Amino acid sequence: MCKVALGNSDSVRTPIIPTLNDTVEINLEIQLTASQQHVLSMANQWIAVEDCSAFAITGAENSGKKTVVRQIAQVLAEHGKSPVYLSPNARIANKYKVFGFPDVQSIYSWLYASRPSKLEKDKACYDVSVTLPDVKREVLVFLDAHLLGDDKFETETTRYGSGFLFQDMISALQDNGQLLPKMLLVGDPFQLTRGRIQRSLLAGEVFREKNILFNAYSLSEQVSSGELSDYQLELVSALSNKSFVRLPKVGGNDITRVISGEQTDEIGRAW
């Protein structure tokens, strides 16, 4: 484990991860897990290379994703770059602002016009209208990226662009031969996705279809312990190994049929 200090400390000389919000003072020490260290190492290499690629960080709740993103933001600053934080909606954007991430905006307010351009079959249609990022100085950071995908999405009253979020974004970013910026995706692969899992940005398929280099790295450890974390760790392990129900192997005639209402009460008391 690598010790990282937040705040000032005279007794321990360790790397400091500054907060993204200078008005919030944090004097806590955190331990970086082995998987956090590995992801940060790979992210450092990714940032140092001048290319247009996507880098995904996946992990369950309590795996330390926000800590890693804060450190990556510091590395970006050292390379003269800044993050452009994008979230699936305004509610999630506000959640990350509370966590100290500055200027988080909904991807819909970033990518589309603030007012509809027309009504089509009683639907308000919003055109793509985005300020293109500086590819040399800005990196797009998609927070809760498991909720972003490229399945068609529209409601009974509203449609944004073509309805295909990723297609709209890539088309806009490549307008007039513009180079694509680096893209950092952060999300929880164990949560429900919006649309098909295969079309989720975290899955990487939509990037590969556009010949965009995509690499994903996982945070597999929990940063703190507790009943909920321990329970989640077991579930995450089962999901990762695709072993959802595992019954003991038996031989011969050792399997007995249990009749509901007879042996079940006895079994319940035994547990």
N, C-alpha and C positions, 0 to 999 in steps of 0.2 A: 504494500500500500504506500502511496506517495502522499506526504502531508502537504497540504496547501493552506495558507492562512489568508483569511479575509480581515483586513484591518492591520493595525500596527502591532508589532510584538518585538520586544527587545531580547527576549529569551530564546526565540527560535528564528533562525534565518531561513526562511522558506519562501518560495515564489508566492506572490500575492495576486489574487484575482480581484480586481476592483469591481465594485458594484456598477451597474449600468446607470443607476440613478444616484448621483452624488449627494442628494439630500437624505439618503437612507444610510445610516451608519451601521455596519455589521462588524462585530468583533468575534466572530465564530471561526473555529478551525474545522475544516472538513477533510476527510480522508478520500483521496481519489482511489477508486477501485482499479483493478488491473485492466478491466475492459474500458474504463474511462481514459486511462493513460494511453491505451492502444489507439482508441478512436482519435484522441487529441494528436497523437503522433502522425497518424494517417492524414488528419485534417491539415496539419502543418505542411506536409508534403504537397497536398492538393492545392493549398493557397499559394505556395511558392511557384507552382507551374502556371504559366500564362496560357490557359486554354479555356474553352467554353464547355464545361462539363458539369455534371450533377453529382453531388455527394450527399448520401442519405445516412442519417443517424436514427436507428430504431431502438426502441426499448420500452418496457412496460412502465407503468407508474412506479415512482420511487427508484428508478434506475439511474437518476442523476443527469437527465437530458439537459435541464436548464443550466446546471453548472457547466456542462461541456459547451453549451452555446455561449455562455458568458465568456469563457476562456477563448473560444474561437473569435469572438468579437474583438478581444484584446489583440489577438494575433493579426486579425485583419487591419486593425489600426496601425500596427507596426509595419505593415506592408503598404500603408497609404490608402487603404480601402475602408469602406464603411458598409454595414449591413442595411438592407431595406427589408424591414420585417413585415411579412404578409400573413394574415390568418384567414380561416374559412369564413368568418363573419364578424360583425362588430362586437358581439357579446364576447367572443373569444379574444378579440383584440383588447378589449377592456380588461379581461382577466390577466393577460400578459403585462399590461401596463401596471397593474397592481403588484406584479412580481418584480417590477423595476425595469422592464424592457421599454425603451423610449420609442415613441412615434410608430407604434404598431397600427396597421390599418387593415381593414377588410380587403381581401383581394378583389372583391367586386367594386368597391369604391375606388380602388387603384386602377383597375383595368377598364372600367366602363364609365360612360357619361353619367353625370348626376341626375339628368332629366331624360325621360324617354323621348325618342325621336319620332315615334309614330305609334299608332294603335293598329294591331293586326289581329283580327278575330277576337276583339275585346281584350287583347293582351297588350300591356305597355311594353314596348321593345326598346331596350337600351343599347346603343351602339358602342363599339370599342372606342375608347378615348383614353390613351395612356401617355404619360410623359416617359419617353424611353430612358432607361438607366444608362449611366456612363459605365460601359463595360470594363474600363480600366480601373475605375475607382469604386464601383458599387457591386455588391453581391446580393442577390435575392435570397431571402431566408424565409422559407415556408414553415410556419409553426402549426402544430397539429395537422401535419400533412396527410395523415390517414383519412382525413375528411375531405381531401381534395382529389379529384379524379377527372376522367374524361368521358364518362357516360353522359348522355344528354340529360340536361336538367332544366326544367322550366315548371312554373306553377300555372294554375288556372288563370292568373291575372298578370303574370310577369315572365318575360324572357330576356336574358342577357346575351347579346351577340347572337351567335349561331345556336347557343344552348350547350356548346361543347367548350368548356372553360379552357382546357389545356390547348386545344387547337387555336382558339382565339388568341391566347397569350403568345404562343410561339409565332403565329402569323404576324402579330403586331410587333414583336421583338425583332423579327427578321425583315421588317419593312425596309424597302430600298437597299437590300443587301446588308443591313445592319448585322454586326456580329452579336451572337448571344452572350449574355453575361454568365458568370458562374452562378450556380444555383445550389443552395444548401437546403435540404429537407429534413425536418425533425418530426417524428411521430411515433405512435404506439401501434404496432402491427396486431396487437391482441384486442383492439377495440373494433367496434362495428365501423365499416366504411360507408361512404355515401355512394351507392352504386356497386358495381362488381369489384371484387377484390383485385382482379387482374388489371382493371383500369385505374386503380388507385395510383397516385403519384409515387407512393412508397414502393410499389411493386416494380417500378422501373421499366415496364413494358412500353409505356407511352413514350419514354425518352428514346429507347432503342429503336422504335419505329421511325423516329426522326433522325436517327444516326447521331444521337447525343450520347457521349460516353457517360455511363451511370455506374457508380459504385456505392454499395451499402455496407454499413458496419453496425454491429449490434452491441448494445449495452446489456450484458446478460446478468449482472449482479445487482443486488439491492443495496442502497446506500445507508439504510437504517433497518433495524429489526423491530419486530412487534407481531402481535397475533395476525393482523391483517396482511402485513408484508410476508410473513412466513406462509400463510395460506395462499397468497397470490403466487409466491415463488414456486410452490408445488404445482399449481395450475399452469403457470407459464411453462414450466419444465415439461409437463404432460402435453401441452399444446405443441411445443417445439419438437418433441419426439413423436408426436402423433400417436400417443398412447393414452387414450381417454378412459377406457375401462379395461382393467387387467384382472382376470380371474386366475386363481391358483390352478396349476395343472394337477389333475388327479388321475389315478389309474384304477382299473378294475371296476368294481361295482360300488365305489365310495361316494357316488352322487346320489343324494336323497331328495325326493320331491317334497318341498315344504308347502303345507296346506295353509292358506290364509285363515287366520282366526284360531288356529290351533297352536302350531309351533312359533308363529310370528311374535306373539307376546313374550314368550320365553326368550327368544332371540333379542328382542328389544331390551329386556331387562339385563341381559348379559352384556350389552354394549353400554 
